[in-house]
Amino acid sequence: MNHRVLLMGTPNVGKSVIFNCLTGMNVRVANYTGTTVDYTRGIANLGSHRIDLIDVPGTYSLCATCEAEEVAVQMVCGKSDSSCPLPASSSSCCSEKGALPLETTSEKPSLIIYVLDAGNFESGLYLLLQLLELDVPLIVALNRSDLARKKGFLIDITGLSSILHVPVIPTVAICDEGIEQLKVQLQEALEKPEKISRPDNNLAATWENVELLSDRVLRRVGSSENTKKDIWDQRLTNPWPGLPLAGGILILIFAAIVGIGMGLRNFILLPFFRELIIAPLAGFVSQIIPPGVIQNILIGEYGFLVKGIEWPFTLVLPYVLSFYFVLSILEDSGYMPRLALLLDGLFNRIGLPGSGVIPLMLGYGCGIPAIMATRALSSRKERLIVTLLVCLAVPCISQTGAFISLLAASSALVMVAVFLFGAVVMVAAGLILNYALKGERVDTISEIPDLLLPRYSVVFKKVWLRLKLYITDGALPMIGAVAGAAVLYETGLMSAWGRAISPLVTGWLRLPEEAAAPLALGILRRELSVLPLLDMELTLLQLFTGAIVGLLYVPCIAIVATVAREFNIATAAGVLLLTTSLAFLIGGIVTRVGALFF
């Protein structure tokens, strides 16, 4: 028998970990708010029951205030709009007219598993009380019970279950503790849902009842074990010494990404691919295919059996690995929301909350999840500002690897200057967009998760999952783009394009004519606007100019499609026009100003 079960809770309570435990699927797990902006679906089999389990985006209430929360409300309602699903008579209903009762929807969930964070007990009770007002069977998974014990708190689980009239299962999902008990309870609830039906006198969803419930079942039984952790928490969230520490941490992050990536590239990946794969492959092709267009497409200047392997796997992959290794540590430690808190005042000046740093950081991995993560922001203006900043001045990890490969060997100072220039452009663009775009910034409340030591098993799992995504979504499309470039090059179409825009490239940007070709490739993949410059004899100023143009140039076609889907076609067209114009305008200014000093 098939059942539709929702996995719900406030952000950052471990829902995705429990989802993974119940379904056995590899899903992304992160220790910061805003990770799951869409829902994830998986299948769990318990006895004769086939469960369609849905990991619903985290929300604090059934009254949606952002697009991520709208997804959650839609899943509860089983309908396409995100109006409050509570009956109009409910004391916590957020609209005067209320909404359609859940019984009238065609996709009523069979059951809700509500994940309640024991370490931050009160924060999730309001949403729990709202869900209890719906006519849907519900089980509470009291997750992170170990953190509550370490903080010196004891939760009366029996008393909580008795008051709410629902089963309450203590879990520590990251260690699989309580998962089997949760599965047993889930199976029983699906077989006999009447056993967890609730009487009509449940607590109404009010903050007064949240406090009352907390007072009745939560008590302190000892002193906190996290004194050192609390001290570091204060250091990392207060302006002093939090801001200097943040600066030092960001420098270490950059140094680790570059250092680890260059080590992997120079000592492992480059020798391996060039000597054991590319060289034998090129020799084999040259023996069986005579010289000519076909051979050149395969192993020529843009040969996809040479550049199509070398670029994604020796120039980009090492920095993908180092970036995601560092990012996973930041996620799992809980430092990213603390960085967001520190930067809140600075980000407010460009119309963003501090949590805007999270999609921007994701953008350094890939612009697509970064743009999708803006759904967790509270207003369209905030979403649009972050999206434009990601498209304009945030290089994805593939492009970052290309910059490092292009500039690190020539001048580490110029490499750093490119990233600093991008930061300056980002701030300037944010200030202008905040002034130009209409709309008020909505105040938001963001919960700060516990500061934890990274669990390396989780870190390496995340890196492995993201590596697989890079292979499928990054490397393979790059190989295809290189193959297309090889055909264009050998058929003369790329040369024709170069001649057409030669006055702009050679006259305004002061780059060689052959540098026009990468600009055409950059539309397909952002890093391809930079990587071909490696094989050209360029001066240091030309390298810097080419990197700046590549940084500001049009985002790849996949990002443009994402912008069109998340906003509209007009916005996507505006992004293309804005980024192209600024890339050429600023690139020409940079090369002329640079000529005064070099």
Secondary structure, 3 states (H helix, E strand, C coil): CEEEEEEEECCCCCHHHHHHHHHCCCCCCCCCCCCCCCCEEEEEEECCEEEEEEECCCCCCCCCCCHHHHHHHHHHHCCCCCCCCCCCCCCCCCCCCCCCCHHHCCCCCCEEEEEEEHHHCHHHHHHHHHHHCCCCCEEEEEECHHHHHHCCEEECHHHHHHHHCCCEEECEHHHCECHHHHHHHHHHHHHCHHHHCCCCCCCCCCHHHHHHHHHHHEEECCCCCCHHHHHHHHHHHCHHHHHHHHHHHHHHHHHHHHHHHHHHHHHHHHHHHHHHHHHHHHHHHHHHCCCCHHHHHHHCCCCCCCHHHHHHHHHHHHHHHHHHHHHHHHHHHCHHHHHHHHCHHHHHCCCCCHHHHHHHHHHCCCHHHHHHHHHHCCCHHHHHHHHHHHHHHCCCHHHHHHHHHHHCCCCHHHHHHHHHHHHHHHHHHHHHHHHHCCCCCCCCCCCCCCCCCCCHHHHHHHHHHHHHHHHHHHHHHHHHHHHHHHHHHHHCHHHHHHHHCHHHHHHHCCCCHHHHHHHHHCCCCHHHHCHHHHHCCCCHHHHHHHHHHHHHCCCCHHHHHHHHHHCCHHHHHHHHHHHHHHHHHHHHHHHHHHHCCC
